[in-house]
Amino acid sequence: MKTTDNSFKVNNNVKIAALLVASIASFFTPFMGTSVNIALPTIGLDFGADAILLNWITNGFLLAAAIFAVPFGRVADIHGMKKIFTYGIIIFTVASLFCALSPSSFILIASRILQGIGSAMIFVTGLAIVTSVYPPKHRGKAIGINVAAVYVGLSLGPVIGGLMTQYLGWRSLFFLMIPFGLLIVGIVFWKLHDEWAASRGEKFDFIGSIIYSIMLLMIMYGFSSLPKIEGWVMLMLGIIGLLAFIKWELRTESPVFNIRLFKNTEFTFSSMAALINYSATFAVSLLLSYYLQYIKGFEPHAAGLILVFQPILMALTAPVAGRMSDRFDARIIATAGMATVTIALFTLTFLDVNTPLTDIIIGLVVLGLGFGLFSSPNTNVIMGSVERKFYGVASATVSTMRLIGQTMSIGIATLIFALFMGRVQITPEQYPSLLESIQLCFVVFTVLCFVGIFVSWYRGNKKSYQKEKKEK
């Protein structure tokens, strides 16, 4: 097997194969997330699970992906992107089979955690492989196709997931992932014979990776366990672990995560803005899935058709916003997007049993518009605010902020559900408490996004993200 760090002397078949496998993977990971959210009420009825346990079906996946993304990103740099990507696909596929055959909610959560580990390996390598085989003058188009696959997955997840859940059962969602996984592995072995390892021969920071994983686990599990005393204890231990991780990474010669990048104001505040945005928006589909199916009485496929408005607007807006950020100040566009998201979340705080369906759809449209305006320009700032040799770290940071933000979003919802409802199965008697919990979640998310407006704005107004473009 040939190992290469330079990338661009590859034939078109290899380029197409790399883009194809990365795009298929980029499609089915978000598809899995949004389709499972639609299926949660059905899963709850099947297993007799309470709302807190149901949230861990999503939270366990996200937590595992967040914990392992950074360490596996470093492992891929050292041992090879294709190798880790392939192992990730295999683990994800096997875990999907375990999910489909799960006899209980606890086995399903364990299988989803394994699925999250596989997803982490996919997240940190798929786009990197595409970047490695496409030269700069064609890379933007290839990355655009890859990003489009993400939004297609997000868009089709609620629709196809709702239909499959209603007519084939929720287990069919996980069975669907198996042929996708086998297809990708087949293409990789058939067409991709090279390997990409930019840091081959360097040491892996085992101690830093262990500290990072334990720290993040304590913080997120502790947060989701509040207000119990063990939740506070775990949260405090996690914060101590974070300080220990920062201290270790600043001392070690080969850090798993380059902390020094956070001295860059644009990089830091743009990353914080991404974290806040995902923390405030990811649980929206979960909350509205509960609202539409429990409070409004919609079937899963009908709820999915309603929820699809948000990702469709994201898919339409994000490419346009990305192109705009190459010509205008990306900070202004991203901040306008954050403000738009804040308005959308604020309108959803008024949900009640009599809210017209048109109001919900308008809220989702505005939310998708705002997220699309924010996401591409903000990522443009992050990637353009660092030197080229740190592109891999910057890309891993974007993924990590997304995963941690998504985990925090579900964690906030889980905490509020625990405070208002406790560990009970959602029945008609619980609907008033469920509605109050959903309303409070949107209030918290609105406040978060309002703070995010100022974080997004305060990143400096130097257009350093345009430097690479001018240099080319």
C-alpha positions in Angstrom: 0.0 0.0 0.0 1.4 3.4 -1.0 1.4 6.1 1.6 1.3 9.7 0.4 1.0 13.1 1.9 0.7 14.8 -1.3 -2.2 14.2 -2.8 -2.9 15.7 -6.0 -1.2 13.3 -8.5 -4.1 10.8 -8.5 -6.3 9.8 -11.3 -9.9 10.8 -11.7 -11.3 7.3 -10.7 -9.6 7.6 -7.3 -10.9 11.1 -6.8 -14.5 10.1 -7.7 -14.3 7.0 -5.5 -12.9 9.1 -2.5 -15.7 11.7 -3.0 -18.3 9.0 -3.4 -17.4 7.1 -0.2 -17.0 10.3 1.9 -20.3 11.6 0.6 -22.3 8.4 1.3 -20.8 8.4 4.8 -21.7 12.1 5.2 -25.2 11.3 4.2 -26.0 8.3 6.4 -24.6 9.6 9.7 -26.9 12.7 9.9 -29.7 10.6 8.3 -29.3 8.2 11.2 -29.5 11.0 13.8 -32.6 12.8 12.5 -34.5 9.5 11.6 -33.9 8.1 15.1 -35.2 11.3 16.7 -38.5 10.7 14.8 -38.6 7.1 16.0 -38.0 7.8 19.7 -41.7 7.9 20.7 -42.3 4.6 19.0 -39.1 3.1 20.6 -40.4 4.3 24.0 -43.7 2.5 23.5 -42.0 -0.7 22.4 -39.6 -0.8 25.4 -41.8 1.1 27.9 -38.9 3.6 28.4 -39.2 7.0 30.1 -38.3 10.3 28.5 -34.8 10.4 30.2 -33.9 7.0 29.0 -35.1 7.8 25.5 -32.9 10.9 25.3 -29.9 8.7 26.1 -30.5 6.8 22.8 -29.5 10.1 21.1 -27.1 11.4 23.9 -25.1 8.2 24.1 -24.3 8.3 20.4 -23.3 12.0 20.5 -21.3 11.6 23.7 -19.3 8.7 22.2 -18.7 10.5 19.0 -17.5 13.7 20.9 -15.2 11.7 23.2 -13.4 9.8 20.4 -13.3 12.4 17.6 -10.2 14.2 18.7 -8.1 11.0 19.6 -9.1 9.2 16.4 -8.3 12.3 14.4 -4.7 12.2 15.8 -4.6 8.4 15.2 -5.6 8.9 11.6 -2.9 11.5 11.1 -0.3 9.0 12.4 -1.5 5.7 11.0 -3.5 6.6 8.0 -6.8 8.3 7.1 -8.1 5.5 4.9 -7.4 2.8 7.5 -9.3 4.6 10.3 -12.1 5.6 7.9 -12.6 1.9 6.9 -12.5 0.7 10.5 -15.1 3.4 11.4 -17.4 2.2 8.6 -17.1 -1.4 9.7 -17.8 -0.5 13.4 -20.7 1.7 12.4 -22.2 -1.1 10.3 -21.9 -3.8 12.9 -23.3 -1.4 15.6 -26.3 -0.8 13.3 -27.0 -4.5 13.2 -26.8 -4.6 17.0 -29.2 -1.7 17.3 -31.7 -3.4 15.0 -31.6 -6.6 17.0 -31.6 -4.9 20.5 -34.0 -6.6 22.9 -34.1 -3.7 25.4 -33.5 0.0 25.7 -30.2 -0.5 27.5 -28.8 -2.8 24.8 -30.0 -0.2 22.2 -28.1 2.6 24.1 -25.0 0.5 24.3 -25.2 -0.3 20.6 -25.7 3.4 19.8 -22.6 4.2 21.8 -20.6 1.8 19.7 -22.2 3.4 16.6 -21.0 6.8 17.9 -17.4 5.5 18.2 -17.6 4.4 14.5 -19.1 7.8 13.6 -16.2 9.6 15.3 -13.8 7.7 13.1 -15.8 8.6 10.0 -16.2 12.3 11.0 -12.5 13.0 11.3 -11.3 11.2 8.1 -14.0 11.4 5.4 -13.5 15.1 4.5 -9.8 14.8 5.1 -9.5 12.1 2.4 -11.4 14.3 -0.1 -9.1 17.2 0.8 -6.1 15.0 0.2 -7.0 13.8 -3.3 -8.4 17.0 -4.7 -6.1 19.9 -5.6 -7.0 23.4 -4.3 -8.5 24.6 -7.5 -11.1 21.8 -7.5 -11.4 21.2 -3.7 -14.2 23.7 -3.1 -16.5 22.0 -5.5 -15.7 18.5 -4.0 -16.2 19.8 -0.4 -19.5 21.4 -1.6 -20.8 18.1 -2.8 -19.7 16.5 0.5 -21.5 19.2 2.6 -24.6 18.9 0.3 -24.7 15.1 1.2 -24.9 16.1 4.9 -27.9 18.3 4.4 -29.6 15.8 2.1 -29.2 13.3 5.0 -30.6 15.8 7.5 -33.5 16.6 5.1 -34.5 13.0 4.2 -34.0 11.6 7.8 -37.3 12.9 9.2 -39.3 12.0 6.1 -37.9 8.6 5.3 -37.4 7.8 8.9 -41.0 8.7 9.7 -42.4 6.5 6.9 -40.2 3.6 7.7 -41.0 3.8 11.4 -44.7 3.9 10.8 -44.9 1.1 8.1 -41.8 -1.1 8.7 -41.0 -0.4 12.4 -38.1 1.5 14.0 -35.7 -1.4 13.6 -35.8 -1.0 9.8 -33.8 2.3 10.2 -30.8 0.5 11.5 -31.1 -2.4 9.0 -31.0 0.3 6.3 -27.5 1.3 7.3 -26.0 -2.1 6.7 -26.0 -2.1 2.8 -24.6 1.5 2.9 -21.7 0.3 5.0 -21.0 -2.7 2.9 -21.1 -0.6 -0.2 -18.6 1.9 1.1 -16.2 -0.8 2.3 -16.4 -2.5 -1.1 -15.5 0.8 -2.9 -12.6 1.5 -0.6 -11.0 -1.9 -1.2 -11.7 -1.7 -4.9 -10.6 1.8 -5.8 -8.7 3.4 -2.9 -5.2 1.8 -2.7 -3.2 4.8 -1.4 -3.0 5.9 2.2 -2.8 9.5 3.7 -0.8 10.0 6.9 0.6 13.5 7.4 2.1 12.7 10.8 3.4 9.2 10.2 6.1 8.3 12.7 5.0 10.8 15.3 4.1 9.7 18.8 0.5 9.4 19.9 -0.5 11.3 23.1 -2.1 8.4 25.0 -2.1 10.3 28.3 -3.7 13.4 26.8 -6.3 11.3 25.0 -7.2 9.5 28.2 -7.5 12.7 30.2 -9.6 14.3 27.4 -12.0 11.3 27.1 -12.5 11.0 30.9 -12.9 14.8 31.3 -15.5 15.1 28.6 -17.4 12.0 29.9 -17.5 13.5 33.4 -18.6 16.9 32.2 -21.4 15.6 29.9 -22.6 12.8 32.1 -22.5 15.1 35.1 -24.4 17.8 33.3 -27.1 15.3 32.2 -27.4 14.0 35.8 -28.1 17.4 37.4 -29.6 18.4 39.8 -28.6 15.2 41.7 -25.5 15.5 43.9 -23.6 13.0 41.8 -24.2 15.2 38.8 -22.5 18.2 40.6 -19.6 16.0 41.7 -19.1 14.6 38.2 -19.3 18.1 36.7 -16.7 19.5 39.1 -14.4 16.5 38.5 -14.8 17.1 34.8 -13.8 20.8 35.1 -10.7 19.7 37.1 -10.0 17.3 34.3 -10.3 20.0 31.7 -7.6 22.1 33.6 -5.4 19.0 33.8 -5.9 18.4 30.1 -4.9 22.0 29.2 -1.8 21.8 31.4 -0.7 18.5 29.9 -1.3 19.5 26.3 0.8 22.7 26.8 3.7 20.6 28.1 3.8 17.6 25.7 5.7 17.7 22.5 3.1 15.9 20.4 -0.3 17.0 21.7 -3.5 15.3 20.7 -5.1 18.8 20.6 -3.1 21.9 19.9 -4.4 24.2 22.7 -2.2 27.1 21.6 -4.5 27.8 18.6 -7.0 29.3 21.1 -4.6 32.3 21.4 -6.1 33.3 18.1 -9.1 35.5 18.9 -10.9 34.8 15.6 -10.4 31.0 16.0 -11.5 31.0 19.6 -14.7 33.1 19.3 -15.7 31.5 16.1 -15.4 28.1 17.7 -17.3 29.3 20.7 -20.0 30.6 18.4 -20.3 27.2 16.7 -20.5 25.5 20.1 -23.3 27.8 21.3 -25.2 27.5 18.0 -25.2 23.7 18.0 -26.1 23.7 21.8 -29.1 25.8 21.1 -30.4 24.1 17.9 -29.7 20.4 17.8 -32.4 19.3 20.2 -35.1 21.3 18.3 -36.0 18.3 16.1 -36.2 16.1 19.1 -38.4 18.5 21.0 -40.7 19.1 18.1 -40.9 15.4 17.4 -42.2 14.9 20.9 -44.5 17.9 20.5 -46.0 16.9 17.2 -46.5 13.2 18.0 -47.5 13.5 21.7 -49.2 16.8 22.0 -50.6 17.2 18.5 -51.1 13.5 17.8 -49.4 13.3 14.4 -48.1 10.0 13.0 -44.3 9.7 12.7 -44.3 10.2 8.9 -46.4 13.4 9.2 -44.1 14.8 11.9 -41.1 14.0 9.7 -42.7 15.9 6.7 -43.1 18.9 9.0 -39.6 18.8 10.4 -38.0 18.6 7.0 -38.6 22.4 6.4 -35.6 23.3 8.5 -32.9 21.2 6.8 -34.2 22.1 3.4 -33.7 25.8 4.1 -30.3 25.0 5.6 -29.3 23.2 2.4 -30.6 26.1 0.2 -29.0 28.9 2.3 -25.6 27.5 3.3 -23.9 27.3 -0.1 -25.1 30.9 -0.9 -23.9 32.2 2.5 -20.6 30.4 1.9 -20.1 32.2 -1.4 -21.1 35.5 0.2 -18.5 35.1 2.9 -15.8 35.0 0.2 -16.8 38.5 -0.9 -18.1 40.2 2.3 -17.3 40.2 6.0 -18.1 36.7 7.1 -18.5 38.0 10.7 -21.5 40.1 9.7 -23.2 37.3 7.8 -22.6 34.7 10.6 -23.8 37.1 13.2 -27.0 37.9 11.2 -27.5 34.1 11.0 -27.2 33.8 14.8 -29.7 36.6 15.3 -32.1 34.9 12.9 -31.8 31.7 14.8 -32.5 33.5 18.1 -35.7 35.0 16.6 -36.9 31.6 15.4 -36.2 30.0 18.8 -38.0 32.8 20.6 -41.2 32.2 18.5 -41.1 28.5 19.5 -41.2 29.4 23.2 -44.9 30.1 22.7 -45.9 26.6 21.7 -49.1 25.3 23.3 -51.8 22.8 22.4 -53.5 25.3 20.2 -50.5 26.6 18.2 -51.3 26.5 14.4 -49.2 24.2 12.3 -48.4 27.2 10.0 -46.7 28.9 12.9 -44.5 25.9 13.6 -43.5 25.6 9.9 -42.7 29.3 9.7 -40.5 28.9 12.8 -38.7 26.0 11.2 -38.2 27.9 8.0 -36.7 30.9 9.8 -34.5 28.6 11.9 -33.2 26.8 8.8 -32.5 30.1 7.1 -30.6 31.4 10.2 -28.5 28.2 10.6 -27.6 28.3 6.9 -26.5 31.9 7.2 -24.4 31.2 10.2 -22.8 27.8 9.5 -20.8 28.3 6.3 -19.4 31.8 7.0 -18.5 30.8 10.6 -16.6 27.7 9.3 -14.9 29.9 6.7 -13.6 32.1 9.5 -12.4 29.2 11.5 -10.5 27.6 8.6 -9.2 30.9 7.4 -7.9 32.1 10.7 -5.1 29.5 11.0 -2.0 28.6 9.1 -2.3 25.9 6.5 -0.3 23.4 8.6 -3.1 23.6 11.2 -6.0 22.9 8.8 -6.4 19.4 10.2 -6.6 20.7 13.7 -9.0 23.4 12.7 -11.2 20.9 11.0 -11.2 18.6 14.0 -12.1 21.6 16.2 -15.2 22.3 14.0 -16.3 18.7 14.3 -15.6 18.7 18.1 -17.6 21.9 18.7 -20.4 20.4 16.7 -20.5 17.1 18.6 -20.1 18.7 22.0 -22.7 21.3 21.2 -25.1 18.6 20.0 -24.5 16.6 23.2 -25.0 19.7 25.4 -28.3 20.4 23.5 -29.6 17.0 24.3 -28.2 17.3 27.8 -30.1 20.5 28.5 -33.3 18.9 27.3 -32.6 15.8 29.4 -32.0 18.0 32.5 -35.2 20.0 32.1 -37.2 16.8 31.5 -35.7 15.3 34.7 -36.7 18.4 36.7 -40.3 18.7 35.3 -41.2 15.1 34.7 -38.8 12.7 36.4 -38.2 9.2 35.2 -41.6 8.3 34.0 -43.0 7.0 30.7 -44.7 9.6 28.6 -48.4 9.0 28.9 -51.4 11.4 28.3 -51.2 12.3 32.0 -47.7 13.6 31.5 -48.5 15.7 28.5 -48.9 19.0 30.4 -45.5 18.5 32.1 -44.0 17.5 28.7 -45.3 20.7 27.1 -43.9 22.9 30.0 -40.5 21.1 29.6 -40.5 21.8 25.8 -41.4 25.5 26.4 -38.6 25.9 29.0 -36.1 24.2 26.7 -36.8 26.8 24.0 -36.5 29.6 26.5 -33.0 28.4 27.5 -32.0 27.9 23.9 -33.2 31.4 23.0 -31.1 32.9 25.8 -28.1 30.8 24.7 -28.4 32.1 21.1 -28.8 35.7 22.3 -25.5 35.4 24.0 -24.1 33.8 20.9 -24.9 36.9 18.9 -22.3 38.9 20.8 -19.8 36.0 20.8 -20.2 35.8 17.0 -19.7 39.5 16.6 -16.7 39.8 18.9 -14.1 37.9 16.9 -12.3 40.9 15.4 -13.0 42.4 12.0 -9.8 41.5 10.3 -10.7 39.4 7.2 -7.9 37.0 7.7 -10.1 34.2 6.4 -9.6 35.8 3.0 -5.7 35.6 3.1 -5.5 32.1 1.7 -7.7 33.1 -1.2 -5.6 36.1 -2.0 -2.4 34.1 -1.7 -3.7 31.6 -4.3 
